[in-house]
């Protein structure tokens, strides 16, 4: 899961309110809502936020592994590897 908790910490450290983001930087309320609820954003938007705040990506978001997602990805990777091996054997 992607969490935008670092984004709000970055705002706090820089003394920037969400009101200022909307009024001065032209950030939409819908984007702030997406960030608040950890919804996906585009890499273009992520890049824009980094430029506006003069920060790195890790100051905007963090990846938090979800145990069920991790297990599914491991199964998918194993199945892919097995299918590739079978294809090479034929």
N, C-alpha and C positions, 0 to 999 in steps of 0.2 A: 504494500500500500504506500502511496505517496502522501506525505504529510507536509503541509505548508506552515507548520509551526515556526520554523526558522524565519519565514517572511515577517511574521508579526514581531518576533524578537528583533529583527533588523530594523523594522519601523520604530520600535521603542527606543533602541540605541541611538538612532538618528534623529529622534524627536519629531517624527513625521506621523501625523494622524491620517486616518482613512478619509476624513473630510478634505485634508490638504491634497491627498492623492486624487480625489475626484475633481476638486476645484482647480488646482494648480497643474496637475499632470495629465488631466483628462482621462483618468481611469474610470471605467464604467462600474456602476453598482453591481451589475451582473457578474463582472470579473471578480470583484471582491466577494460576492456570494459564492462563486465557484471555489475560490481560495479558502474561504471560511469552512466550506463543507468538503474539502479535499477532493474536489471534482477535477477531471483532466483539463489541462490548458495546453495550448500549442507551444512548440519550441520557439516560435516567433514571439509569442507573448512573454515567454520566459526570458528570452533575449532582451526584449523591451524593458522588462522589470529590472534586469541586471544593469542595463544602461542607465535607467532613471535613478536607481539607488546606488549606482557605482559599487556594485558588489558582485560576488561570485555566485554561481548556481547553488552551492551548498548553503548560502545565506538566504535562499528562497525556499528550498525544499529539502526533504530528507526521505530516503526509502526505508520503510520499516517492513521487514519480512513478515508475511502472514503464513503461519504454519501450513494451512491447507493449500495455499497457492504454491508454496515451495515444494510440497509433496507432489502436486500435479505436474509442475515443471520437470521434476526429476523423472516422473513416469514417462512424460512426453519425450524427454531426451533419450531415455533408455529405449523406447519404442522406435525412435528415429534411427538410433545406432543399429538396432537389430534389423530394421528394414533395409538399411544401407548395406549391411553385411550380406543379407540374403540376395540383394540385387547384384552385388559383386560376385557372389558365388555362382550365379546362373550364367 
